[in-house]
């Protein structure tokens, strides 16, 4: 297990959600799977809950039928966001978890090895195959001290982003340790582990200690506890240290989670919306502290104060304690339990009006509003700013108003309700279940093998940190088509170039069988794990991306669908290529053969220039790209075995 080498991991549990899970279930069908091979696999319906037409309801019916057919648990709409709900009901210290959602890493808060990855990787894990990842470096983050008043777990991970940016932890696992952990609950750790995805981390992990035991006891699952901690003499590839006592309220400016500054630095900016919730602040404490702040007060008339409960259980406990009433009395709008605003499915802000959110991401347009201005902060900062109508450091407000920091008395035992979790059917019954495919659910497209030579135009050139939200947008307009690849493809790259789908279709119509190229900058494909950001460009004819560097999950997704991810050997060559230039690669079959050197010559036929590029494909992934994608490669393997027999 040397850093930068490919390793295979046995996966104990899987997690899928409805924005990505429909493709996963289609992939299980394409693989001919009879039943999942994992200990536990759960399908959550938490993203696409707005049923403005029949499409989301069709997908929910399809997902339930697939769970019944393949042996998964089914979490009904309204039961909760996948990450906190999985933590409550299924998380077990020491188990491995693969999820088709980049924030699956939140389960590291329980001492799990939890990795977000592409849907096809999860489908293969369900089928009993290993999950292949690049062996990361292990980054030890030592926590000391205790958080001061008006500072909470969100400020810890924002401090990490302030120090290291959105690509600071690429191909690294963050392992938190040290005496400061004694003052962080399991749900506090969830907040920090969740947004490790925004640092680009492979995952984050915390020890399973007394805080984890207390959490599992409250969830009536203490028997699942297993103590796990690093040995006293453990060493790390890299180290960092945070004295929690020195932290202050922080906030990420639009339009990147890495654009972090102290709240005091931007105090006074007018606020039009404040939203509490999402998997980045999902705990009972996060809602209860906001309720305590606004109790007996009224939010500013110009502010929409939105509450996005993250699980049915948390909403029940919030209501039992009286906090729901305090929020409503202060002017809050209570929305249904789910992701919703975090994925642009509701609560879209007014253009140009500042929206403060306890969410993990603020990429351009992700909120559902093209000209949005989303800031990321803690529940304390969001709630206080909702009262004042402007961005406010909660410490300053408390000092001016003479308000003491809330001392919360949270229930020791959660209101456990398993009624909205449907267990897997027995194998005999499951085998008789037919998949319910509505008219909006397409089959997976057939993908042809990689030709020996690629030549085509650069249909798009983009800069650094392009997110999967910009490649395949989320939101209420696009996501209902997540099961309809031809229709969803019409949204591809439209946030960068509205004409990209039309140009790709015209190229294909003109006989452009060689496909086309996209040129990217640093950290290409950051953000969501959605494999739609690979499969829809592939459907439109994309055969190769040339970038300075890639985000981990998107790089995997590109290879899974037969798109060749190349990197500039000299990053300055990025500036030498323009949109519209024609590029050519020759001898791909030899260049991608097992054991061949990872360097290729990329010719710009428009400018008569040659650039050296390289790939980081293992021998297995080389075969995958040459075959046209993972499913085609597996079909080829099966045919080879049949021929041998």
N, C-alpha and C positions, 0 to 999 in steps of 0.2 A: 504494500500500500504506500507507494511513493507518490508525493504530490505531483500532479499533472499527468499521471498514468490513469488509464481507464480501469475501473473496478466494477464488479457486479455485486449487488446487495440482495439478500433474501428479504422479501417484503412480507410483513405479518398482517398489516391492515391497509386498506385503501379508502380514499375519500373522493367522491365526485360531487359536483353541484350542477344545477340545471343549465347554466350557461355553457359549460364544457361537457357535461355528462351525456348529452344526447349523441355527440360524436363518439364518445367512449362506448356507448351501448351499440351503436352502429358498427364500431370496430370489433366488438366482441362477436357480433353476428357474422361479420366478414371473416373472422378468424375461425368460425365454426365451433366456438366454445360451448361445452355442455353445461358447465357449472364452475363458479369461481373457486380457486384453489387456496385462497387466503383464509386466515383465521376469522377476519371480520372485513366485510366491504359494505360501505354505506353510501347510498345516493341521497343527497339533500336537495330539496327544492327551496332555494332561498334568494336567488337573484331576480328571476323574471316573474314577479308576483303580480304585476299590473296586467290585468286581462282586458285590454282595450278592444281586442278582437279575439278570434278563436285560436290564434296560433300558440300562445303560451299554454292554454288549456290542453291543446292537442299534444304538446310536448310533455306535459305533466302525465297525461294518460300513457304516452309511449314509455316514459321513464318507469312508471309503476309496473307496466307489463314486462319491461326488461328486467326489473328487480325480481319479479316473480319467476321469470323464465331462467335467470342466471344465478339466483341464490344470494341476492343482496338484501340488506335492510333498506327500507324506504322511509325517509323522513318527509312527512307531508308538508305542503305549503303552510307557513305560519308556525311551524315547530321551532324554527330558529336558524340562524346563520351557522353554516357548517362548522366553523372552527371552534367557537365556544361550546356548541352543542356536542360536537364530537369529544371535546375535552370533558364535558360533564358526564356523558353516557358511555364512552368507549375507550378513552385514553388510558393507557397502562404504561407505567415506567418501564423502560428497557425494551419496548416493542419498536419495530420500524413501521413507518407510515408513509405511503406515497399518495399524493393527492393531485388531481388535475386543477389545482388552484395554487397560485404562487404563495398564498399566505398559509398554506398547510404547515409551514414551519412554526406556526404559533404553538403547536403541540409539543415543541421542545421545552415549553414551560413545565411539563410534567416529567421531564427526563426521557422523552421519546426521541428517536432519530427520525425526524419528520421532514420530508422533502417535497416541495412543490415541483411538478414536472408536467410535461405535455400529456394530453389525454391518451395518446397511443402508448406511451410508456406505462401509464397506469393500466391500460387494457392488458398489456403483456404481463404486468405484475399480477393482475387478477388471474391470468391464465397459468400462473405458476412460474413464469420466467423471471430471471434476475432483472433488477433495475440497474442499468449501466450508467455510471456517472464518472466524471473526472475526479480523481482523488484530491480532496481539498487540503489546503494547509489548515492547521488548527490554531485559532487565534484566542488566546486566553485574555479575558477581560475581567480584571480584579475590581470588585466593588467594595468600597469601604464607607464608613460613616452612615448617616441616616438622612433621608430627605427632609428638608425644612418645610415648614408650613407653606401651603399654597403651591407646592411643587410636588408632582406625582410622576408615576412611571412613564408617562408619555414624554416628559421632559428628559428622561434618561436616554431614550432612543433618539430623540431629537438632538441631544448632545452628541451622540455617536455620529449622526448624519452631519452635524455642524463640523465635526472634526474630520470626517473621512469621505463625505459625499456619497453619491448614488452608485458609484462603482468601487468604493473602497474595500468591499468585502467579497468581490467576485472570486469564485473558486476558493472560498474560505468558509470554515465553520466557526462561528462565534461561541465560545464556551465561557459562560459567566460563572464566576466563583468569588469567594472572599467573604469577609464578615458582614459586608453590607447586605448580603442576601437575607440575613435574619430578619430584616425589616420589610421585606417584599413578599406579599402574598402570592399564591399561585396565579391569580388573575392579574396581578401587577406584572408578573413575569410573562404572562401571555401577551400583554401590551408590547413589551420589549422584544420578545421572540417574533411576534407577528411582523413588525416592521424591519426585521432583519432582511426581509425581501427587498425593502427599499434601499438597503445598503448593497444589494446584489449578492448577498450571502447564499451559499449552498443551503445552510440552515443555521439555527441557533439552538443551543442546548443549555439547560439548567440542571443542577442536581435534583434528585428526588429525595427530599428531606422532610422535616417536620411540616413545613408549609404545604407540601404536596399531600402528606398524610391527612392534614386537617381538611384540605379541599375534598379529597376522596371520601373522607368520613362524612362530610356535609352532604355529599351526593349519594350516600348509602352504598359506597363501594370501597370501604376501607380494606376489604380483603384483596383488592387488586394492587395495593401498595407494595412496593419493593424499594428499599433504600438503595440509591445509586449516587456515588460521588467520586470525584477524582481522587487518586491517591495523594497523600501529602507531598510527595516529591515529584508530582507530575510536571512535565515540561511542555512548552508550546513552541510552535514555529514563530509566532509573533506574540507580543504582549502589549497590553494597554491597561490603564487604571483610571477609574473614576471615583472621586470622593463625592459621594452623594450629597454630603452636607454643603458643598460649594455650588450646587446647581441652582439655577433660577428659572422662572417661567420662560419658555422658548416658543418660537412659532416659525413655521416654514412659509415663506412668501410664495405667491404664485410665481412660476408654474412648475415647481420641482420640489419634491420632499427634501432635497439636499440644500435648498436655499434658506438656511436656518439662521435666525437672528434672535436676540433677546426681545421679549415682548415690549419692554420699555423703549426700545429703539424705534418701534413703529406705533407707539401709543398715540391715540388721537385720530387714527384713520377711521372714517365712518364705516359702520357695519350695517348690512341689509339682511343678513341671515346668520343664525348660529345653529348648528346641528350637533346633537349628542348621539353617539352610537357607532356602529360598524365594528368589524372584527378587530380594529385597532384600539378600541376602548369599549370592550363588550361586557365588562363585569358589573355586578350589582353595585359595587362601590362607585363606579364611574357615573351611573345615573343618580345614585343616592346623594353624592356630593353636590351634583348640579341642583338637585331638588332642595337640598339644605341651603344652598347659596341664594336661590330665588324665593324661598319660603317667605310668605308675607309681603312680597314685593311684586312689582309689575315690570315686565320687560318693556324696553323702549318702544314707542309706537311705530318706529320705522323698521323694527327688527322682526323677522319671522323666526320664531324659536321652535325648532323641530326636534322631536324625540323619536329616534329610530331604535326601538327595543331589539335586542339581539337574540333573545331566546324566549320561548313561552314561559319557561321556568323563571327567568329573571323578571319578566313583566309581572308574573304572579307575586313574586316576593316583593317587588317594588310597590305593588298595589296593597299587599297586606300591611306593609310598613307605613302606609299613608303618603309615601313619596309621590305616587302618581297624582294624587289630589293636589299636592303642593305645586307640582309642575303645571297642571291644568289651570289652577287658580292664578298662576303667575303669567298665563298667556300662552303656554306651550301647546303645540299641535302634536298629538300622539299618532304615530303611523303604525302600520302593521309590522309584525316581527319579520325581519329579513334584511337583506343588503340594501335594496332600494336606492337611495340617494348616492351611495358609494359607487354604484355602477351606472349612475345616470338614469335610473328607472324611477323617476319621481323626485320631488323637491329641487328641481332645477332652479338656480338663482336667476335674478334679473341680470341682463348683460351689464358688465362693468361694475356691478355692486359687490362689495366685499362679502364673501361668505366664509365664516369661520367654522371649521369642521374638525371633529375628533377622528377623522378618517385617515387612512394610510397614504393616500395618493391625491395629488392635485395637478395631474397632467392636463394640458390644454384641452378643453371641451369634454373631459371625462364626466363632468357634472350633468351633462345634457344641454348645456348652454355653450355655444361656440365661443363667445367673448366673455368667458367667466373669469372670476378673480377669486380663486379658492385658496384659503390659508389653512394650515394644519396646526392644531394646538391641543392642549389638555382640556378636560371637562371644566376645570376651574376657570381657565382663561375664557373659554367659550361662554360659560354661564354668566360670569361677571360682565363680559362685553355685551351680552344680550341685554343686561340691565342698563348699561350706560349708553348704548347705541354707538360705541366706538371701541376700537381695540384698546384694552385696558389691562395693565399688569394687576392681577388680583391682589397682590400685596399692597399696592398703592390705594386701591379701592377700599380694602379692609381697614387700612390706617385712617383714611378720610372719614369712613362711615362708622368707625369704632366696632367693626365686626370681628368676632373671633373665628378662627378656623374651625369648621364643623368637626365635631367628635361623633363619628357615626357608630351606631349600635346595630350591626347587621346580624341577621338571623344565623344561628350556628348550624341549622339544618335547612337545606334547600327544599323548595316545594317540588319534589320529584314527581314528574308526570310522564309516563312512558306511552300514553295512549296514542300519540301521533307518530309513533315509530312502529312500522309494520315489519315483523320479522320475516326472514326468508321462508319460502315454502319448502316442504320436504322434497327430495329429488324426484320422486315418482310423480307428484302433482306438478312440479315445476316443468318437467319435460313435456307436459301437455299444453302449456301456456303458449298462445300465439302473440307475437308482438303487434301492438296497436299502432299502425302507421297512418297518421292523418295525411291529407294532401300536401301539407307544408314540410313533410319529412322526406328528404331525398335520399337516394342511396349514395354511398361514397363513390366519387369519380374514379374511373380507371386511369392510372398514371403510367405513361410509357417509360421505357428504360432511357437512361442517359445516352445520347449519341456520342460518337467518338470525337466529334467537333461541335462546338457551340459558336454560333455567330448571330449577333443581333444588336439592336440599339439599346442604349441606356435610357429606359423610359422614365427613370426617376433618379435624381441625385439629392441626397439629404445630408444634414449635418449630424452633430453628436446627440446622443441620448434620445434617439427616436424610440418611442414606446409602442408597444403592441396596441395601445388604444389609438394611436395614429395610423397604424397599419390596418387594423380591422376594428373599427369603432364599436364601443359598447353603446348603451343608451336605448331609449324606448323605440327609436326608429329602426335600428339595425338588429338588436339582439333577438327580437321575435323570429328572425330568419336564421337563427344559428343552426337549425337542422336542414336548411335549404341552401346548399353550397352555391349553386348558380345565382340565386337571388342575393345572398350575402356578399358575393363577390362584387356586386355593383357598388358596394361601399368601400372597397379596398383603397387605401391610401388617400381617400377623398379629403381628409383633413390637411394633407400636405399638397396634393394636386387633385382638384375635383375632376380633372379630365383623365386621370390615369386609367380607370376601367374602360373608358371609350377608346383611348389610344391602344390599349392592349387588345381589345376586340377588333379594332381596325387592322392591327398588325396580323392577328390570326386570320382575319378575312382576306388579307392580301397574300396569304400563303406563307406567313412568317413562321414556318415550322421549326426554325432554329431557336425560337423563343426570344426572350429579352433579358436584360440585366437590370439590377438596381445597385447603386453605389451608395454606401453609408459611411458614417463617421465612427466615433468611439461609442461603445456600449450600445450597439445597434440591437433593438428589440427588447429594451428594458421593460419591466412591469409585469403585466398579467401573463399567466401561463397559457392563455388560450391559443390552441393550435390552429384556430381559424386564421390567425395572422400568418401562418405558413401555407395552409391548404387553399385559401382563396387566391392569393397571388399565383400559386402553382396552377390553379384552375385557369387563370388568365394568361398563363404562358411563361411565368418567371422560372428560369432554370438555374440562375446563379446570382448570388449577392457577393459583392466585393466591398468589404468594410475595414475600418481600422481595428475594431474589436467587437465582440458580441456579448450580449447577456446570455447567461448559461442556458436557461430553459428554451429561449427562442432558437439558439444555435442547435439544440437537440431537435426541436420541432422541424427546422428546415431540413435536416438530414432525414428525418422520418418520412418526409413527403418528397424526397428526391431532389431537393434544391441544394446545390453545391455552395457551402459557405466558405468563402475565401477571404484572406486577410492580406493587406498590403505589406510587403516586406519593408518598404520605405513608406511610412505614413504620409509623407509629403506628396506622394504620387496621387493621393486623393484629389489634390487641387488641380492636377493636370487633366482630369477627365471632366467633361461637361455633359449635361443631359443632351441626348441626341447623338452623341458619338457612337460609332459602331465598334463593338469589341469582339474579339475572337479568341477561342481556346482550342488548341489542337491536341490530338493524342491523349484524350482523357482516359481511355481504357487502360493504357499503359501507365499513365501518371497515377491512377487510382488503384493500381494493382497492389495486392498485399506486399508489404515490404518496400515498395517504391519510395523514393525520396519525396517529401511533402511539398516540393516547390514546383510551380508551373510558370509558364511565360504567357502573360496576357497581352495580346496585341490590340492597340487602338488603331484600327484601319483608317479612321477619319484623319488622324493626326500623324499616322505612320510612326507610332511610338510603341515601345515594349516595356512592360512593367513586370517585375518579379513579384509573384503572389505565392502564398502558401496556405495549406489547410492543416487542421489538427484532427483529422479523422483517424480513428483506430481502423484496423483491418476490417472489423465487422461493419463499421459505419461506411467504409469505402464500398463494400459489397451492397449495402443498403442504397446508397446514392446511385450506384451504377444500375441497380435493378429498377429504379424509379420510385423507391420508398420502401418502408418496412414491410407493409402487407405484401407487396410484390416480391420482396426478398424472401419472406417466409413461404409464400406459395411456391417459389422456385426451389427452396430447400425441400419442401414436401414432395414436389415432383421428382427431385433428384433422388430422394429416399425410395420413392415408389419404383423408379427406374432401376435402382440398385437391387431392390428385392425381386 
